[in-house]
Structure formats: structure tokens, C-alpha cells
Amino acid sequence: MPDGNVWTQILDRVKGEIDPQEFRRWFSGSSYASDSGDQLTVWVPSAADGRHISQNYHEPLQRALVALGRSDTLVRFVATDYSDDEEDE
């Protein structure tokens, strides 16, 4: 397996497909959380950031997953500012 976690590998591929300013704006605050094989969890600064990435960068993310042999993997964005469905106290 190449160096770095799968999210780093995905970002390396997506970076070449989108405007550098857009990449910095939407992806610089993201970070790898976990990888269960069929689901990759990524931390993002806010729920709005996660929604924006999912809606606007779905295709580049899917192409990166396919290229990495992970076409069946779901990318889940979890906001670090608060939790919608979990209590972290």
C-alpha cells in the first residue's frame, strides 16, 4: 500500500482535478478519521463543509476511489464543530 492513509491518497488525486484555491478552501481543513473498508470517515470543520464537499466534489472523489480500487467505499464526513447524531462529552 502506498504511503499515507487512504484520505491522503484521495486528496493527492483530487488536488490535480480542481482549482487550487477551491482545493485549499474545501479540503485543507479535512482529516482522516477512520477506515472500516467499506466506509471512510473524514473529519471536516463543519457540517456545511461536509455537505458542500459531498455535493460539489462527488465525481472527483469517486474517480479517486475507483483509481485506488475502492469503488465500493462510502466517504462519510463528520463535523468537528459539533455532532448531529452522537454525544461526545
C-alpha positions as CSV (number, residue, x, y, z in Angstrom):
1,M,0.0,0.0,0.0
2,P,1.3,3.5,-0.8
3,D,2.4,5.8,1.9
4,G,-0.2,7.7,3.8
5,N,-3.8,6.9,4.7
6,V,-6.4,6.5,2.0
7,W,-7.7,10.0,2.5
8,T,-4.3,11.4,1.8
9,Q,-4.1,9.3,-1.4
10,I,-7.6,10.5,-2.4
11,L,-6.6,14.2,-1.8
12,D,-3.5,13.7,-3.9
13,R,-5.6,12.6,-6.8
14,V,-8.4,15.2,-6.3
15,K,-5.9,18.1,-6.0
16,G,-5.0,17.7,-9.7
17,E,-8.6,17.9,-10.8
18,I,-9.8,21.1,-9.2
19,D,-8.8,24.7,-8.8
20,P,-6.0,25.1,-6.2
21,Q,-8.0,27.8,-4.3
22,E,-11.1,25.6,-4.2
23,F,-9.0,22.7,-3.0
24,R,-7.5,24.7,-0.2
25,R,-10.9,26.2,0.8
26,W,-12.7,22.9,1.0
27,F,-10.1,20.2,1.7
28,S,-7.4,21.8,3.8
29,G,-9.5,21.5,7.0
30,S,-10.3,17.9,6.4
31,S,-8.5,15.0,8.0
32,Y,-8.6,11.2,8.1
33,A,-10.7,9.8,11.0
34,S,-11.1,6.0,10.3
35,D,-11.4,3.4,7.5
36,S,-13.5,0.3,8.0
37,G,-13.0,-0.9,4.5
38,D,-16.5,-0.1,3.2
39,Q,-16.7,3.3,4.9
40,L,-14.0,6.0,5.1
41,T,-14.7,8.6,7.8
42,V,-13.3,12.1,7.3
43,W,-13.3,15.0,9.8
44,V,-14.4,18.3,8.4
45,P,-14.6,21.7,10.3
46,S,-18.4,21.9,9.9
47,A,-21.5,20.0,8.7
48,A,-21.8,22.7,6.0
49,D,-18.3,21.9,4.7
50,G,-19.1,18.2,4.6
51,R,-22.3,18.8,2.6
52,H,-20.5,21.2,0.2
53,I,-17.7,18.6,-0.5
54,S,-20.3,15.8,-0.9
55,Q,-22.4,17.8,-3.3
56,N,-19.8,19.6,-5.3
57,Y,-16.9,17.1,-5.4
58,H,-18.6,13.8,-5.5
59,E,-17.3,12.9,-9.0
60,P,-13.6,13.6,-8.3
61,L,-13.8,11.7,-5.1
62,Q,-15.5,8.8,-6.8
63,R,-12.8,8.8,-9.5
64,A,-10.1,8.8,-6.9
65,L,-11.7,5.9,-5.0
66,V,-12.0,3.9,-8.3
67,A,-8.4,4.5,-9.1
68,L,-7.4,3.3,-5.6
69,G,-9.5,0.1,-6.0
70,R,-12.1,1.3,-3.5
71,S,-15.1,1.9,-5.7
72,D,-17.5,0.4,-3.1
73,T,-16.2,2.7,-0.3
74,L,-18.6,5.3,1.1
75,V,-16.9,8.6,2.2
76,R,-18.6,9.9,5.3
77,F,-17.9,13.5,6.5
78,V,-18.2,14.2,10.2
79,A,-18.1,17.7,11.5
80,T,-15.7,18.5,14.3
81,D,-17.6,21.6,15.5
82,Y,-20.5,19.6,16.9
83,S,-22.1,16.3,16.5
84,D,-25.6,15.8,15.0
85,D,-26.1,12.2,16.0
86,E,-23.6,11.4,18.8
87,E,-23.0,12.8,22.2
88,D,-19.3,13.5,22.8
89,E,-18.9,14.6,26.4
